[in-house]
Amino acid sequence: MSFFRISRLSAMVAVSIGLAGCSLTPDQDKGEATVAGEHQHNKAVVYQMFTRLFGNTQTANIPWGAAEQNGVGKFNDISDKALEGIKQLGVSHVWYTGVPHHALVADYTAYGISNDDPDVIKGRAGSPYAVKDYYSVNPDLAQDPARRMDEFKALVDRSHQHGLKVLIDIVPNHVARNYESLGKPEGVKDFGATDNTNVEYARDNNFYYAVGEAFKVPEWLDGYQPLGGESHPQADGEFVENPAKWTGNGARSSQPHFHDWYETVKVNYGVRPDGSHDFPQLPAEFANMDVTAHYEFWQDKDVPDSWEKFRDIALFWTEFGIDGFRYDMAEMVPVAFWSYLNSHIKHANPDAFLLAEVYQPHLYRDYLHMGKMDYLYDKVDLYDSLKAIIQGRESTDAIASIQASKADIEHNMLHFLENHDEQRIASPDFAGEAVNALPAMVVSATLSTSPTMLYFGQDVGERGEQDAGFGKATRTTIFDYWGVPAHQRWMNGGEFDGGALTADERQLRDYYVRLMQFVQSSPALMGQYAEIHTANKHNPGYTDSTYAFLRWSDEQQLLIATNFAQVAGTEFELKLPAEQISAMALKDGRYELVDQLSGDELTLTVVKGEGQVAMALAPLQSRILELKRR
C-alpha cells in the first residue's frame, strides 16, 4: 500500500485527550504516575539500537559474510548527528543492544582475546545473548579494539550530552559456553572458575553439570552448517567441555537439540535440580515494601555465589555511567534474586531504569512488586493483540479488556511494536506495509503512562527482507554482519539526515517524529485514562476496527480515536459519557478540538453533561485531539 494515500490525510496520527489506565494513589491529585515512590512527569521513550548494525554503511549483504565483506557498525559511528536524529523521535533512553563482549567468529588474539568456536556460535557475528566477558565490550564495535572500553565510554558521555539515558543488556540466565573475562577487576573470579564439577548441583556452583558426560555439538538440522559450510579450523563438529554443562534454556542433555540455546550455559541461582530453592526466602509482605526495605533485608543474608557475581557486574556498569539495564529472560531467574540485584542497583542509583523480558502475565506482579522491576514487556497481551488487530484476526475490543486487566500496573508495562526478537512491521508476515501499523503505533504510544519503545529502522519502514545467514527474513538479523537498507538510507553516509530516503520513507519518518515528540511532551499522557470504546461500539459507523479513549490531566485533555481498517473510512457520532465529562470538569457548551498532527479542527458539544463529536476517520487514520479551553 502506498504511503501517498495516507499522507494526504495530513496526519493519521491524531493526538487525543487523556491518560491511560494509570494506577494512581490518593495523593496523586495532579494526574502524575508514580514509580518507586517518585513522580514521573514525562513519558519515557526508549530507542533500541542494535549497535553492531546501526552505523554500518556497507551494502554488500552477502549471506554469512564476514565483517570485511558486509561491514560492521562502530561506537564512533554513533555521532552527534546520529544522536540528534534519535532525539528527534522524543527519545529519553537509548538501549545499546549487544554491547557486552559476546562470543563471535573473528580473530582478536592480537588483543589477548581467545578465539571462539563456530560450533557453539549462532551466526558469524554471534548472539549478543551469549556473553563471554561481562567486564568488557564487543571488540567488533571499536575502531581500536585495544581501546574498546574508552570508545564505549565516549559514546556513553556523548549520549548524556544529548540528554539521553543509556541502557545495556544484562543476561543473568545464561552466559557463553566459553566464558572468559579479560576485563574483570582484581579479585573477581570467572563464572565456573571455582565450581565443583563432580556434582550436578551445588549452591555456590555457577553452573549445573552432566557429571561423567562430555558435551556434544547438536545434530544440525535442515541443511544447517556453521558459517554456511565455509571451511574453518574450529568448525569440526567438536567443542571441548567435560563435564557438559546444562544449556541456557535449561536443557540437561550433554548433547542439546539444535533448537536449544546450545551456544550458552545456564547459570545456577541456588535452584536445585528438583526446583526447590537453596537461598533465603523473601517474606510475602515485601511485595508492599519499597526498594530500600528490600536492600536492607539482604544485607545480612548468605546468598549463592552467582547472585554476588551479577550484583558486582551491575554495579560495575552503574559506576561506569550506565543508567539502567534491560534484563533478558528474567522469568527464568528466581524473583528473590531480582529483589537482591535491583535493590543494590537502586541503592547506588535510585533513578536506574530497570526493564525486564517476562512473558507470563500471571508472574507480572511478582516481578514488579517482589522483584522490584520498573518495567516489563507488554508483549503477550498488548503487542500480540495489536498485531492480531492489524492482521484482521481480532477486534479492537481486546484493547479495552487488556487495559482494564492491568489498571494497577499499567505504568509498568512497556509498549512496543518492534524489537530484535519480533518481525519487522513492514514484513509480509506482519503488516506488509509499515503504514498498516500506524493506528497501532498511536494506540501503543498513547494508551498508558508506560514507556514506549522504538526499534532502529522502525521509523523508516525497514522490512527485514533477506536471509543473512543464521538470521532469517522478516526479522533484522542479530547474528550476522549486515546492512539495514532503509535505515542506511536515513543514515545517508553518516549525515543522519534522511537524505537518501524514498518519499514514502521520509513521510513515515515525519509521522513518527510528530507523534513521538507529542507523546514525550504531553502532560495528559502521564495523567488519567478512560476508554469510551464500550460506550460507542454499537453506534452506526463505529466498527470493530475503531478504538477511542480519553487521556487527561489538569493541564491538558485529549480525545484519541483511531481506525485500523486499511481500506474503509468511517463516520460516526462519538459519544463521551457523563462520567468522563464530569471527570474532565467540562460544563455544557462547545469546545474546539485540534488534531495535534494534522491541525484539523473538530468540535466537542456538551449538552446536559454528555459530550458528542462528529468524527470522520479515513482508512488507517488516527486523531489525537487536544481540547482548547477558552
JONORRA-V399100 format. One line per field, one symbol per residue. ss: DSSP state (~ for helix, > for strand, _ for the rest). phi: phi as a letter, one per 20 degrees, with the letter a starting at -180 (. if undefined). burial: I if it has 9 or more other ideal C-beta (glycine too) atoms within 8 Angstrom, else O. Layout:
ss=???
phi=???
burial=???
//
This chain:
ss=__~~~~~_____>___________________>>>__>>>____>>>>>>~~~~____________~~~~____~~~__~~~~~~~~_____>>>>>__>>>______~~~______~~~__________>>>>>>>_~~~___~~~~~~~~~~~~~~~~~___>>>>>>___>>>______________________________>_>>>>>>___________~~~~____________>>>>_>________________>>>>___>_____>______~~~~~__~~~~~~~~______~~~~~~~~~~~~~~~~___>>>>__~~~__~~~~~~~~~~~~~~____>>>>____~~~~~~~~~~____>>>_~~~~~~~~~~~~______~~~~~~~~~____~~~>>>>_________________~~~~~~~~~~~~~_____>>>>__~~~________________________~~~~~~~~~~________~~~~~~~~~~~~~~~~~~~__~~~_>>>>_~~~~_________>>>>>>>____>>>>>>>______>>>>>>>_~~~~~~_____>>>>>>>_____>>>>>>>__>>>>>>>>____>>>>>>>__
phi=.ffgfffffmrfegedepdekffdegeefdmdedclndfdecffcddedeffegefdfcflegmffgfednbfcgffeegffffffffemfdcdeefnegfdfbdbedffdneffdegfccendfnffddfebfdbdgfgedfcgfdfffffgffgfffffemdeddceccffbcffdgbeeeffgnedfgnfdfeeecfbbgefecdcefncefcfgffdlmfbglmnffbfdecmcbebbffefegenfeffcffgefeffccfeedndfgenfdcbfeeggfffddeffffgfgefddedggfffffgffffgffffpfercdeflffecgggffgfffffffffbgegdddcecddgfegffffeeelfebcfeefefgffffffgemebefgffffffffdgecgfedfdadbbfedffgfffeddnbfffdfgffffgedfceffddddgnffcmgdledfeqffdgndfgddceaddgfffffglmoelcmfdffffffffgfffffffffgfdffffddecbedfffdfdfgnedfedbcbdcbbfebccddcbcffecdebcaeeedfggffffeleegqdceddffddngdccdddclmcdbcfdccfgmeccddefdee
burial=IOIIOIOOIOIIIIIIIIIIIIIIOOOIOOIIIIIIOOOIOOIIIIIIIIIIIIIIIOOIIOIIIOIOIIIIIIIIIIIOIIIIIIIOIIIIIIIIIIIIIIIIIIOIOOOOIOOIIIIIIOIIIIIIIIIIIIIIIIIIIIOOIOIIIOIIIIIIIIIIOIOIIIIIIIIIIIIIIIIOIIOIOOOIOIIIOOIOOOIOIOIOIIIIIIIOIIIOIIOOOOOOOIIOOOOIOOIOOOIOIOIIIIIIIOIOOIIIOIOIIIIIIIIIIIIIOOOOIOIOOIOOOIIOOOIOIIIOIIOOOOIIIIIIIIIIIIIIIIOOIIIIIIIIIIIOIIIIIIIIIIIIIIIIOOOIIIIIIIOOOOIIIIIIIIIIIIIIIIIOIIIIIIIIIIOOOOOIIIIIOIIIOIIOIIIIIIIIIIOIOIIIIIIOOIIOIIIIIIIIIIIIIIIIIIIIIIIIIIIIIIIIOOOIIIIOOIIIIIIIIIIIIIIIIIIIOIOIOIOIIOOIIIIIIOIIIIIIIIIIOIIIIIIIIIIIIOOIOOIOOIIOIIIIIIIIIOOIIIIIIIIIIOOOIIOIIIIIIOOIIIIIOIOOOOIIIIIIIIOIOIIIIIOOOIIIIIIOIIIIIIIIIIIOOO
//
